Amino acid sequence: MRAAGTTRFRAAVMGTFATVLLLGATTACAEETPTTNPTGATAGTIKEGLKITFLPKQVNNPYFTTSDNGGKAAVEEFKGVYSETGPSDTSPSAQVSYINTLSQQGTDVIVVSANDKDAICGALNEARTAGAKVVTFDSDTKPECRDLFINQATADGIAKIQIKLISEAIGADGGEIAILSATANATNQNAWIEMMKTELAKPEYAKLKLVATVYGDDNDQKSFQEAQGLLSKYPNLKGIISPTTVGVAAAGRYLSGSAYKGKVQLTGLGTPNQMRSYVKDGTVKSFALWNPADLGYLAAYAAGALASGLISGKEGDKFKAGKLGEYTVGKDATVLLGDPFTFTSANIEQFNF
């Protein structure tokens, strides 16, 4: 597995590396001919023509637009057939009908970010029985309901960076903080929140007090209203953590136009393009994220390798992910993109996504 950091992010937006392909060979009649695996792919390469569909939590969500476009770029590199489909709302069962349709259409790989770890499990297993491979990314379902999970960062790493950033932004005096999350059922959000609570229990954060967790349902207007409601209910609030790109941007918009600007600190997970104006006007000192385009890109290459029989999802499997290099499958069929990256006024202009 590769560690993420400034180098990866700069590489993701300023250039690309050449794709490295490992070609197996056998000799016959003094000429080398490529070997093939049972799927029909050349040994070490991804089979051409694979139908790979991205199913985000929500279409027309800026975060998933970026990640899915990363997936599209990868699929085009290995000459697959890319498509995207999904719901406009983030209710727990909204993705089920799309999974069923993709299964009926004979999709080779469904790449899905789960709105709910339980609600889509049955549909995914039916799709797998019908022959589709399932790769989750960003938000996982139950491990027994997919073949691989592409994890953007560990829950522990995400939790630690967000508590660290809000603590630094508020300062030594500490105070009350709140969390503005996405949906109440989001697997990744809930894991991060539990880890944040564990982190807050450490002595170095004794002066921070979590007073509320609210849910904006990854809806811009609802997230805006929830941020507004937090300040109304908790007039002594010193900081908000929003571990969702929709929520943190909505909270930034509210704070930047209110009397709380500069007095109530905000951090979370956002994209540079969403948060740039709030960093520049002093509403936000710092925030974190991985590169969502890289996440989608890695998910697509993992999907291609899986559907081509190059990997099976077992721990220790290795595959090439184009410009990102080589990755290794870890425990519970999980592939880790890398560590979160911190954006500040000193570096935000270097990025465009």
N, C-alpha and C positions, 0 to 999 in steps of 0.2 A: 504494500500500500504506500501511496505517496503522501507526503505532508503538504498541506496547502499553505499559502502565505503570499507575500507580495509578489514573488516570482511568478506563481501560477496565475494570479489575477492580472498581472501585466501581460503575461503571455496570452491570456484569454482574450484581451481586448486590443493588443498591439501587434499580434503576430501569431503565426501557427508553426507548429513543428511538422515535419513530414511523418506520415503514417508508416509505422514499421510493420511489415508483414513477414511472418515466419513461414517459409515454404518448405514442406517436406518433399523429399524426392526419392525416387527409386530409379534404378538404371535398367534399360532394356535396349538391346541392339545398339549399344554404345551411345544412346541418347538418353537424357534425363527427362522423365515425364512425371508430372505431379501426381501424388497419391490423393485419393479421396476418402472421406469418411462416409458413414452410412447415410448422412443427410444429402450427400451430393456436393458438399463444399470441399474445395481443395484444402488439404491438411494445413492448418494454421491460418486459414482465411475464412472470412464470413461469406456464406452463400449469398449469391446475388438474387434479387427479386423478392426477398422476404417482406411480407406485409406486416408493418409495425405501426400500431396505433397508440397514440398518447391519449390518456383519459385523465385530465387534471381534476382537481376538486371542483373547479369552476372555470368555465371558459370566459374569455375577456377579462380575466384577472391579470394585471400587469406582471405579477411574479410568474404566473404559469405561462403567460405569453412568452416571456423571456426564456424560461426553462424548456418549453416545448420547441421553440425556435432552435435552441441548442441541440435538441434531439433531432430535429429535421435536418440540420446541417450534417450531423453524424450519419444518419440514414442515407443521405444523398452521397456521402463519401464512399460508403460500401455498397452503393447501388441497390438499395432496398426501396420499398414503396412506403412512403410516410403518409400518415393521416392523423388528424386530431378530432376528437369528439368529446362531448361531455355536457353536463347540466349547467344552467345559469344560476342555480341556487345550490346551497351547500347542506341541504338536509341529509340525514344519515343514509337514507335509501335511494337518494337521487341518482346514483351511478349504476344501480342494478340493471335497469332496462338497457342501458348502453352496453354493459358487459354481455348481456344476453344477445343483443343484436350482433356484436362483434364475434361472438362465438358462432352464431348462425352463418356469418359471412366468411368463416374460415380464416380469420386473422391469425397470423403466425405467432405474434407476441402482443399482449396487452400490457402497456406500460402505464400504471395507474398510481395516483396519489390518493390514498383512501380518506374519504370523509369520515368513515366510521370503521373501526377494525372488525366489528362483528357483522354489520348490516350487509356487506358485500361478499362475505366469506363464501357463502353457499354458491352464489353466482360465479365466483372465480373458480371454485373447484369444478363446477359443471363445465366451464370453459376449458379447463385443463383436461378434463375427461374427454372432451371433444377434440383435443389435440393442440390447443393453444398453450403457449408458455406465458407465465405471468411474472412480470417484474414490477415491484412497487418502488416508488421513489418519493422522497420528501416526507410522506406519512405512510406508515406501514399498516398492513392488516395482520392477522394472526400468521405466524410462520408457516403453519400447515396449509395455508391457503394461497401460497405463492411459491415461486421457484427461487427468486432472488429479491433482496431489498437493497436499494442504493441509498445509503444514508448520507445526508449532507454533512453531518458532524455528529459526534456523540451527544446524547442528552446532557451528560455531565459537562462537556465542554461548552455547550450553548448556555446552560444554566450559570456556570461560573463566570463567563464573560459578561453576561447581562447584569448580574449582581455586582460585579467589579465595576462596570461602567456607571451604574446608577450611584454606587457609593462614591466614586470619584467625582461625579458631577455634583452631588449634593454637598459633599465635604464632610469634615470631621464631626460636625454637630449631629449628623444623621437626621432622623425624623420619620414621618409616616410615608409609606409608599403603597402603590396599588398596581395591579396587573390588569391590563386590557388585552384579553385573549381573542382568539377567533371563535370557533364554535365550541360548545361544551363537550362535544363528543370527539373532537380532533385528537387522534392518537398522539401525534408529535407534541402538540401544545400541552396536553395533560402531563406527558412525561417530563417536559421541560419545567413546567410549573412545580411539580413535585420535587424535582432536583433543585429548583431555586429555593424552595422552602428549606430543604436540607442545608443548602449553602448559607442561608440567612441565620441558621442556628449556630454558625461558627462564631467564636469570640470576637473576631475582627469586624463582624457586622452587627454587634450587639445593639448599636444605636439606631439600626434600621428596623422599622416595625411595619410588617405587611398588614394592612387594614381591610383590603378588599380585593376580590378577583371578579371582574365583569367580562361580559362576552359581546363582542360586536358582530359576530357571525360572518366575519370577512365581508361585511357590507359597509361601504364608505360612510353613508349617512348614519347608520346605527352606531358605528364606531365613534363618529364625531359626537353623537348625542351621549354615548356612554362616557366619553372623556369629560364632556361638559357636566354630566351628572356626578362624576367622581368629585369634581371641585366644589360642586354645590353641597354634597353630602359631607365631604371631608375638607373643611376650609383650611386646615393646617397641613394639608398634603404637601410633601416636598418633592415627590417624584413619581413618575409613571413608567412602567416597563411594558412595552407592547411587543410580544414575540411573534408578530404577524405583519407582513408588509402593508396590508390594507389598513390595519389598526394604527400602526405607528405613523403612517402618513396622515391619517385622519386626525389623530391626536396632535400632530405637529401643526396642522392647519388651524385647529381650534386654539391651541396655546399661542401661536404666533400672532393671532388677531385679538388676543385677550389681555387683561391686566395681569395675567399670571406669567406672561412671557418673561423668561429669565429668572423667575421666582420658583416656578415648578419645573423641575428637570425632567427630561424625557429621553429614554433610550429604548432599544429593542432591536428588531430585525427588519431591515429595510433595504431598498436598492439605492444606489447613489443618485440616480436620476430623480427618484421620488423625494429624497431627503436633502438634496443639494441646497435648495433655497432656505430650508430651516436651519441648516448648519451655518450658512452664510449670514443669516440674520440673527444668530445667537440663540435661537429657540432650542437647538440641540447641540450638545458639545461633541458627542460621539455616539455611534451605533455600530451594529455588527451584522454580518451576513457572510455566506459563502457566495460564490458566483453561480446563480441559478442556471445560467447558460451552460456552465460546465457540468452541473448536476444532470441536466437533460441530455447533454452530450454523452456523459458517462453511462447513463441509463440505457441509451440507444445502443452503444457499443456492447454493453453487457447483454442486452436483449439479442443482438445479432450473434454474439458468441454462443449464447445459450441455445438459440434456435438452430445453429449450425453444428451443434454437438461438440464444440470446442471446449466447453465447460459444462458441468452438470449441476453446479451449485454447491458442491461439497467443499468443506474447509480446505484451503491450500490450493484450489484451482487458480490458475493465472491466465490473464488475457490482456491483449493490447487494446488500449482505448484511444487510438488515433493520436492526436497532438498531446493528450494528457499522459501518454506513456503506459507503463504496465501496472496492473492492479491485481491484488490477490483477494480471493474470497475468504472471509473470516468466519467466525462462529455464527451459527444460525443462518447460514447462507446470506450473509451481509457483506456488502462492499462499502467501504468508507471513503467518501470524497476527500475529506481532510478537516483541518481545524477552522473555526470561524475567523473572519478577518475583521479588524476594527477600522472604521472609516472616521476621519476627523477633518477639520478644515485644512490640515496640512497635506492631506493626500487625496481628498475627494475629487479634485479636478483631473486626476489621472485615469478615472474610470467613466465608462459610458454604457450603462445598462440599467 
